[in-house]
Amino acid sequence: MSAVADHATTYAEVAHALADYFDGLYFSDTERLSRIFHPQAVYACATEGELLRLTMEEYFPIVDKRPSPASRSEERFDRIVSIEFAGPVTAFAKLNCAIGRKHFTDFLTLVKLDGRWKIMAKVFHFDLQSN
């Protein structure tokens, strides 16, 4: 397999894995999210002027409690902006998505362990859109 074909395959693997991320957020489904997030992953944001840093044990109950965008028939804004690789098992993805009025830019670092891509860190910013 050529390096270009190998890269395309790896890109497709990460993009496919990120479907669980987008669907997990849209349906507020922590079972899906647990397939893409490593149990030791970090969730962080400083958009509101203070550092918000959560573990998956802290983050998943928040997702479980919130009404899903799907239940409100919200339009999806899921988009993979880019995926970059530092090697065959390390990736960085820049994504866009939305929940309610919050439109997110997510920076995700991923590692491939036991044949599966997992998010190790999610650092994000959001902008509030007018109604």
Backbone hydrogen bonds, N-H to C=O, Kabsch-Sander energy under -0.5 kcal/mol:
donor,donor_aa,acceptor,acceptor_aa,energy
6,D,2,S,-2.8
7,H,3,A,-2.4
8,A,4,V,-2.3
9,T,5,A,-2.3
10,T,6,D,-2.4
11,Y,7,H,-2.9
12,A,8,A,-2.4
13,E,9,T,-2.2
14,V,10,T,-2.1
15,A,11,Y,-2.8
16,H,12,A,-2.5
17,A,13,E,-2.3
18,L,14,V,-2.2
19,A,15,A,-0.6
19,A,16,H,-1.2
20,D,16,H,-0.5
20,D,17,A,-1.2
21,Y,17,A,-0.7
22,F,18,L,-2.6
23,D,19,A,-2.8
24,G,20,D,-2.5
25,L,21,Y,-2.1
26,Y,22,F,-2.5
27,F,23,D,-2.6
28,S,25,L,-0.7
29,D,24,G,-2.5
30,T,28,S,-0.7
33,L,29,D,-2.0
34,S,30,T,-2.3
35,R,31,E,-0.6
35,R,32,R,-1.2
36,I,32,R,-0.7
36,I,33,L,-1.0
37,F,33,L,-2.8
38,H,119,I,-2.6
41,A,38,H,-2.3
42,V,120,M,-1.9
43,Y,54,L,-2.2
44,A,122,K,-3.0
45,C,52,L,-2.0
46,A,124,F,-0.6
49,G,46,A,-2.0
52,L,45,C,-3.3
53,R,51,L,-0.6
54,L,43,Y,-2.8
56,M,39,P,-0.5
56,M,41,A,-0.5
59,Y,55,T,-2.5
60,F,56,M,-2.4
62,I,58,E,-0.6
62,I,59,Y,-0.7
63,V,59,Y,-1.8
64,D,60,F,-2.6
65,K,61,P,-1.4
66,R,62,I,-1.2
70,A,26,Y,-2.4
72,R,68,S,-0.8
72,R,69,P,-0.7
73,S,70,A,-1.6
74,E,69,P,-2.5
79,R,96,N,-2.1
81,V,79,R,-0.8
81,V,94,K,-2.4
82,S,94,K,-1.7
84,E,92,F,-2.9
86,A,90,T,-2.1
87,G,90,T,-1.0
90,T,87,G,-0.9
91,A,110,L,-2.6
92,F,84,E,-2.6
93,A,108,L,-2.9
94,K,82,S,-2.5
95,L,93,A,-0.5
95,L,106,D,-2.5
96,N,79,R,-2.5
97,C,104,F,-1.3
99,I,102,K,-2.4
102,K,99,I,-1.9
103,H,101,R,-0.6
103,H,127,D,-2.9
104,F,97,C,-3.1
104,F,102,K,-0.6
105,T,125,H,-2.6
106,D,95,L,-2.4
107,F,123,V,-2.8
108,L,93,A,-3.0
108,L,106,D,-0.6
109,T,121,A,-2.2
110,L,91,A,-2.9
111,V,118,K,-2.3
112,K,89,V,-1.8
113,L,111,V,-0.7
113,L,116,R,-2.6
116,R,113,L,-2.2
118,K,111,V,-2.8
119,I,36,I,-3.7
120,M,109,T,-3.2
121,A,109,T,-1.3
122,K,42,V,-2.8
123,V,107,F,-2.5
124,F,44,A,-2.1
125,H,105,T,-2.2
127,D,103,H,-2.3
129,Q,101,R,-2.8
129,Q,127,D,-0.5
